[in-house]
Amino acid sequence: MSHVVGASLATNVARLDEGDSTNAWAERLMAGWAEGEDAAALPDTLLVAERQTAGRGRAGNSWVSPPGGLYATWLGWMPAEQLACLPLAAGACLALAVEELLPGVAVGLKWPNDLIVNGGKLGGILCQSRVVAERAWALVGLGVNVAPDAGRMEGVGRATSAAELGWRGRADEGAPRIAAAFLARFRGALADPSATREAWQARSVHRPGDMLRVRLPHEEAEGVFRGFTADGHLRLEV
């Protein structure tokens, strides 16, 4: 166990050479944590795996994740009112963290939270949460391809990687740098939802009038993209 000091808080970091899924690891950790008054004593934590054997994305998609990428899950407590900003903050902060590693590269965001560069998927985010009274604990799964042959999502289009975009260092150097840059911004982004929403929307790869197909839990919706609501939800004219 080590720790990384972010903008305002220290974050514990735990690493495994191999695990099933960092989100599943985080779920087990939280399930074993008492949800009474002492639960908030668990500090912000980042769980990192060198390799995942059962990585996953949205809608049950499998995330193939051999060594060569950032596979991590942030978990922490927050006021329940901050949950609406959670996926927006995660996307905006991870995009900025990647751009720090790759100067000159512009990272776009595809709703709800894919990192896109030149039409290729560089990474993705999977958020989960549970409300306990006026608080909530949240998990933010982070996946970024660093090496050329790093992770890819089954059933999703072309992938790209930091190496293909100009990173010349080793993956085990690039991934921690992305994680540290993410941690340095994340809590601040959660605390400023208005600025975070604007930052996310400025990176959106969607333009008003685009035809989009959105996969929902039990159906698909197709229609014309009409922007976002005040809390960052997609507006689709069907």
Disulfide bonds with the S-S distance in Angstrom:
none
